[in-house]
């Protein structure tokens, strides 16, 4: 195997596939050995076939095939069963606490987040009536990184870096990735005992439909059309859920205050909206009022965005302690809100040592990783922050783990280390039950970068959770 596989370590950060001595971590040996047996030529054939399958899937959905929709690296990330147990417990705990906080926020009884943080949030509109309902968040995506634990190769502590309560990408890419990787590495998939994702889309449909008390509600996936980067998600969700796929101009409120699909005349019971820009509520007159009166249910309700606000994130551990009476299973990264005066002074003093993020930003946009940037870039970003400091938070930099990006050169594999995070989804069919999907969308940054977002040049990986 060694003569056909080379690991190019480009960073000092701990790697999940190879130890400090360059030897593979034990759980990856099965995958590396299968790759060695098939060789680069067969690997290229299998990965081309997988890409072809994805492009054909897009054609079936009536889309122009685009190889850039899901940039993929086909060597999977592997999570041991013991690690998954911690992640599963920690994410279910976190989602329960956030949902309880949202219920209290709706009732005007929030006692955790400082008023100045809520009032300064670009993701909370006080003029919009808030109605989250019994289960405020039915779908959340959590972004997680791994930090070396105890100095032993292959042992990790997992840290939450962001909570995504509104429009969390990942369910559909995770499902597509899992449809492809077992065909690329069939022996490893079978030998390692990977937890299946069978029934994922059925569970997702159950969670979406649970937003309405009707036994067979009409669901609408609302989109901005072909130009939206999530359009393939919209098409697949609509097909899998038997839902109406509609753009904003294709729905309206009728004389009874109900949302109607113009093309079919059907009344819509549940709205699932995940669009790149804007809000459906700004474009459909009366929709906010219809939602508030219970005439249409929204999986992502108006003002639910506030739980996405990175200024809320530092207070989630206190939500867990206060509302659940438990200690957090998963820790936050040290984070400072510039809406709080004491934090603001600290951040401005230590600006060139921190990661600075817009509270309402997404997709890796409006983020400064100061230790990686030039003095000029730091100063320009500092001026931007000084103009509106309450819109930003700062985090300590951490040396989180890298995975590998797989390339082939002639008759050899070249594995290059690159920083990676996990996007794991939790789904809540009802107020008592939370199901954490046993897999993840791993996002891998371009080599030398720490921004893992696809829009920043990252790639996706399938994530295999082991049964034992």
Protein Blocks (a to p, Z undefined) as FASTA:
>chain_A
ZZmoccddfbfbdcfkbcfkopacfklmmmmmmmmmnommlmmmmmmmmmmmmmmmmmmn
opacdfklmgcdfbdcdddfklmmmmmmmmmmmmmmmmmmmmmmmnopackbgfklmmmp
mkbcfkbccdebjmlblcdcdddddddehhighiacdddfbdcfehpahklmmmmmmmmm
mmmmmmlmmmnopadfehklmmmmmmmmmmpmbfbdcdddddebjklmklmmmmmmmmmn
opacddfklgccdfkopacdfklopacfbdcdddfbdcfklmmghklmmmmnopaccfba
ghklmmmpmklmmmmmmmmmmmnopacfbdcdddddfkbmklmmmmmmmmmmcccddfkb
ghhiaiacfklpcfklmmmmmmmmmmmmmlpccddddddddddddddehjaccddddddd
dddddddfblkbccdddbdddddddehiabfbfklopacddddddfZZ
